[in-house]
Amino acid sequence: MRTNSRSLRGRVLTSIVGVTALAVLLFAVPLGYALADGYHNEAVTTLQQNATRVAATVSDSFGTDGSTATLPADLPRSMTVGVYRTDGARIAHGGPDRSTLAAAVVDGHLHDGVENSALVVAAPVPSDGGVTLAVRVAQPYADLRLRTLRAWVLMAGLGMLVVGLAAVLARRQAGQIARPLEQLTNSARALGDGDFTIRASHSGVEEADAAGVALEATARRLGHLLERERAFSADVSHQLRTPLTALLLGLESALSRPDPDRQDLRAAAERALGRAEHLRDTVDDLLGLARDTHPAGGPLDIPGLLSDLRTRWHATFAAKGRRLTLPAAVPDLPAVAANSAAVRQILDVLLSNALAHGAGTASVAVVDVGTGVSIEVGDEGPGLHGDPERAFVRRGNASDSGNGYDGSNGDSGNGDGSDDSGGNPGRHGIGLALARTLAEAEGGRLVVRRAAPNPVFSLLLPLPVMPRTGSPARAAS
């Protein structure tokens, strides 16, 4: 179903011109009538003044005693003057032979009206014995109509000029309003075509500029998310091969034993199920982080995080004959905002590396560094060789072991179907390179505080910034 639509330019132009024309019309029509009435009253007033002047020069015995009346010399040429009796008959000068307005002055008052296509005023001639004569003064009514018509034409011209100026300004204003929307349309199309580099242009229209800024922010965010998801997808697919291999090897080892009893098969199935569940949780966690589907990070529950690490990793280190130490109690720390799933994955990577590549006792510590909180993971191994930053470099070849701590998942099983990690999800770590990416996505940093010996990795989580002051906010966690 198609609907009729008009451009914004057309709508704005029509609206402004229409409103202006209506305003001119509503103003001009009453003004035109008032102007016509004013011209009429002015003409009547002028005629009354002249009629009174002429009546003052006429004797009340005019027409009976042979006297004459001399008309004022300054009377307009278009004006007709006549002397009438009170019965309406003309006795001197110009005008029609009979006049009803002249007869009406018998009451002693001035009278005006339209008579014989002329605007007429009749005035009584002053007399001590009653009104016996009248002076009739007239001018063509066409002169009054012509004067009024000229005024109306001038007003119409001015009105058309105003409407024309309004049309010009409306066209310009419509362009100023429609142009940023057209630019937003083009930007939206470019965004739909996969261009995430669009930039908002300043148009001077507050709402359009706000929409442009929002679209630009959306484009940047979508580009960042797409880039993040691509990187995560590549790294996760590479890093998850090891736990999948461990799962398959464990099952194959159990099935390849001669005459496996039901208990051995059940134990192998339980280990495989544990590995699969942890692998599923890790995949869900990573995909959620990659697509940014997790809610914005709230205050990080550090005591709860340490308790979770103790539960999931203590038995794993014990199975390897090693110790894992975590702080029994956490002192008051500043509140940091971070996604707990991301922090958990990062710490799992660090502990997995300490288990696979380190030695001796592994430790987790939490330190207040003033501008935030540092969660440190270390062990008593030989540490990193060469440049510590190489540990965070993505390597496409698994044989490139870097400097010892390469962020891989460690061994893939014992070959006999057993699981030294106790089914720990840390065995499914995502690598130091991606762990650093996760840390940076949370606004933090993952660094090597001490390379060798006894290496220590530090996850730095900054304090949230106060909106008004721009300084870090500190509060007891």
N, C-alpha and C positions, 0 to 999 in steps of 0.2 A: 504494500500500500504506500503510494507516494503522497507526500504532503507538500503543499506549496510553501516555499520559504523565500525570504528576502534577505539580501545582504545587510550587514550591520550599517554599512555606509548609507544604503538607501533608507533604512529605518531612521537613522539619526537625521539625515537630510530632510526627509518628509516630516518628521516630528518637529524639528526646529522651524522650518518654513511654515508648517501648518499652524503652530502656536503663534508665530509672529504675525501671520496673516489674520488669524482670529483676533489677536490683540489689537491690530490696526483697525480691523473692521468694527470691533466693539467700541473702540475709541472714536473712530471717524464718523460713524453713523449718528450718534447723539450730538457730536460736535457739529456735523453738517446741518442738522435740524436747528441746533442752537444758533449757528451762524446765520441761517436763513431767517430765523425769527428776529435776530439782532438787526439784520439789514432792514427788515420790514419795520421794526420799531423805530429805527433811525430815520427811515424815509418818512414815516408818519409824523415823527417829532418835527422834522424839517418843514413838512407841509403845514403843520399846526402853527409853527412860528411865523411862516410867511402869510398864512391866512389871517392870523391875528394882526400882523403889521398892516396888511391891506385893509382889513376891516376898520382899523383905526383911522385910515385916511378917507373913508367913505362917510358922507353925511347921512344922518337917518332920514333926511328928506330928499335923498337922491332919487331922481326920476320923477319928482313932482314939482320941484321948484326950478328945474333947468340947470342945476349945478352939475359939475363934472367931478370925476375921481381920477386922480393921477396915480398911476401905479409906480412902486419903487423901481428904480432903474437897475438894481442889482439882482433882480429875480432871474433864475435860470431860464435859458431859452426854451428848454423842454417843458417848462411849467405853463399850464393854462389857467388863467384867472377869469372868473366871471362873477357878476353881481346878480343876485336872484331875489325875487320876492319870496315871502314865506309860503306861498302856494306852490313853489317849485318852478316858476316861470323865470326865464332869463330876461334881464332888462338891459344889460350892458356887458361889453367885452366878450371873451370867448367862452366856449363850452357848449354842451348840448342845450337844446331849447328848454328842456325840463330836467330837473334833478330832484330825486327823492331825498337825497342827503341834505340838499339845501333847504327843502321843506321841513326836515326834521329839527332844524335849529330853532324852531319856534319855542322850544323849551328853554332856550337861553344857553345851551351847552354846545361844545364842539362835537362834531360827529365825523367819523372816518369809515372808509370801506372801499370796495372795488365797484366801479361803475363805468360801464361802456369801455372795458379793457383798460381802465386807468385807476390808479390809486388816488382816492379823493379825500379831502378834508374840507368840511364846511364849518364856517365860524359866523356867529351872529354879529350884526353891526350894532355897536352900543347905542342905546336910545333910552330916554327917560319915560317914554310912553309905551314901552313894550317892544318886542322884536318885530320889526317889519321888513328888514332886509337881511340877506345872508351873502357872504363871500365864499365862493367855491374855488378851491385851489386843487389842481390835479396834475399828475405826471404819468406818462405811459407806464403801465405795469410791466411791460416787456423790459424796460430798463432795469427794474428791480430783479426780474428773473435772470437777466443776463449777468448782472453783478453776482447774484447767488451762484449761477452756474459756473462762472469763472472761478469763484472760490472753491466750489466743489471739485472742479477739474484740477486746481492746484493741490488740494488735499489728496485727491486720488493719485496724482503724480508723486507727491511726497510719500504716500503710503506704498506705492509700487517701488519707489527707491529704497524704502526701509526693508521691504520684503526681499528685494534683490540683494541688498547688503547682507541680510540675514541668510540668504541662500549661499552667498559666497563664504561667509563665516561658517555656516553649517557644513558646507562641503569640506572646508579645511579642518573643522573640528571632527567631522566624521572620519576623515583620514587619520587624524591623530589618535582617535579611539580605536579604529579598526586595524591600523597598521601593527600595533603590538600583538593583537589577537591573531593576525595573519602570521606574524613571526612565530608566535607560540604554536600555531598549527603546523608550520614548517618544521619547527623543532621537534614537535611530537611525532611527526612523520619520520624525521631522521632518527629519533629514538626508537621508533618501531622497526626501522631498518637496521638497527644495531649500532648506531653511532652514539656512543656515550660521552663524546667530547663536546656536546652542545653547551653554549654559554648564553646566559641571559643578557639581553640588551636593555639599556635604560631608556624608557620611553617617556617618563614624566607622569604616567598614569599609575597611581599607587597600586591599585588592584592588579593591573597587568604586570607591573614589575614584581609584585609579590608572587604571582603565579609563575613568572619566569624564573625567579630565584628558586621556588619550590621544584619546578621541573628540572632545573640544572642540578639541584641537590639530589633529586630522584635519579637523574641520569648517572651522576657520579656514584651514587650508592649501588645502582644496578650494575654499573661497570665493575665496581669493586667486588660486589657479590659474585658476579660471573667469573671474574679473574680468580677470586678466592676458591670458588667451587671447582674450577678447572684444575687449579693447583692441588686442592685437596683430593680431587678424584684421582689425579695422576699419582700423588704420593700414597694415598690410602690403598689404591689397588696394588701398588708395589709392596707396601709394608704388610699387607694382609696375606701375602703369599706364604710367609713363614708359618703363621698359626694354622693356615689351612693345610700346609704340608705336614705340620705336627699332628693335626687331627687325622689326616689320611694315613700317615705312618703308624700312628697308634692303633688304628683299626686294622690295618694290614698286618701289623705285627701280632695282634691278638688272634687274627684268623689264620695266620701261617704256623702257629704253634701246633705240634703234633698232639692230637687228641685233647683239645682244650675242653676243660670241664665247664659246666654251667656257671660256676662261681667266677672263673676267669673271664668268661664272656660277659657276665653281668658287670664285673668291675671295669672291663674295657669300655663297655657301653656307657656306664656312668661317667667315666672320665671323658669320653667323647662328647656326651651330652653336656657336661659342664663346660668343656671347651667351646662347644657350639653356642651355648647360651651367652658366655662371656664375649664371644666373637660377635654375636648378634647385638649385644648391648653396646659394644665398642663401635660397630658400624653405625648404629642408630645415633649414638652420641656424636660421632664425627660428621655424619651427614647433616645432623641438626646444626652443628657449629658451622659447617661449610655453607649452609643455606641461610644461616642467621635466623633460624626458626625459634631459637630459644628466646625467652623474654629478656629484656635488658637486665644486665647483672645488678643484683641488689647487694646489700652488705654481705660480705663473705663470712660464712660461719667457720672460722679457723679451728676452734675446738672440735666441731663435728667432723671437719675434714681430716684432722689428725686421727680421730677415733676410727674413721673409715679406713684410713691407711693402715692403722695398727691391725684392724680386723682382717684386711685382705692380704697384707704382706708379711705379717709376722711368721706365720706357718711356712710360707715359701722360703724365707731366709733360713728358718730353722731346719727345713728339709735339706738345705745345702750345707748345713753345719755352720751357719753364720748367724750373727746377731743383727737385729735392727732396733735402734734406739730412737724413741720419740719423746718429746717433752711430756712429763706427767701432767703438768698444769701449765696453762698459758697465761702470762701476766696481762694486765690491761694493755691493749694495743689500739692504735687508731683504726677507725672503721674504713676499710677499703671496699670498693665496689668491683666485683668481678663475677663472671659466670662460673659457678661451682663445677659444672661439667668440664669446662675448658681447663680449669686449674687442676682438676682431678686427672685429666688425661696427661697434662704436662708432668705432674709428679709421678704418674705411673711410668712415663718414659724414663725419667731420671732414676727411679728405683730399679726399673728393668735393666738399665745400663749398668747401674752399680752391681746388680746381681750377676749379670752376664760377663762384665769386663773388669769389675773391681775385685777387691779382696778385703778380708777382715770384717770389722764391724761397719755397717752402714748406719748413717744417722740423718735425722731430719730435725732442723731447728728453725725457729721463727724469731726474727729480730726486728725491732722497731728502728728504722733507719732515719727517722725524722720526717722525711717527705713521703713516707709510705711504709710498707712492710716487706721484708725480705724472707722468703721461705727457702732454706738452704738444704741441699741434699749432698752428702759427701760419703766417702768410704776410705779405706786404708790401702787402696791399690796403688800401683806405680803411677797412675795418672796419664795425662795426655802428653804426647811427644810432638814437638814442632809447634806450629801455629795453632793455638786453641780454637781459633775461628773455623778451622777446617772441619771441626766436629759438626758444625751446623750447615755444611755445604751439602746440597743434594747431589748424590752420585747415581748415575744411571747404571753403573756396573757393580754388582754385588761383590765382586772380587776386590773392588777398591775399598779397602778397609780403613783408609784414612790413618788416624793416629791412635787408634785403640778404642775410642768411644765414638762409634759411628751412628748411634741411634737406631740400630737394628734390633730385632727381637731376641737376640741371643740364640741359643741352640733351639732346635726344632723338636726336641724329644730325645729320649734315651735309646730309641731304636727298638725297645722291647715293649712298647705300648704304654709304659708308665709315664707319669707326668711329674717332673721334679718341681714344677711350679704350683702344684696343688690346684690346677685349674685357674690360676690367678690371671685376671685380665691384663696385668702388667706385661705378661708374655706377649700380648698383642699390641705393644706400644706402636706409636705412629712415627717414631724417629725424631731425632733432635732438631732437624731442619723444620719439620712441621710443628714441633713443640714450640720453637721460637716464633713461628707464624701465629700460633694460637696465643702466645703471650702478647705479641704486638697487637693482635686484634682486640685484646682486652685492655689496651693502653699501657701494658707493662713491658718488661724486658727479661730475656733469659740470657744470662751471661755466665762465663766461667770465672769464678772469684779466685780460685787457686787451681792451677793446671796440674802440677806435680811437685812432689809426691802427695798422696792423700788429697785427690782432687775434690773440689767443692763447686757445685753448680748452684747459682742463685737466681730465684724467680723474684723479680722486683715488681711489686704491685703498688702504684702511686695512689695517693689520697685523691678523692673526688675534688674538683675545683669548684669553689663557691661562685655562683652565677654573677654576683654583683662585684665582688672584690677581685675575682680572678686568682685568689690565693687558695692553697690547699685547705680543705676543711678537716679538722681533727675532732674526733669524738671517741669516747671509750667504746670498744666493741663489746 
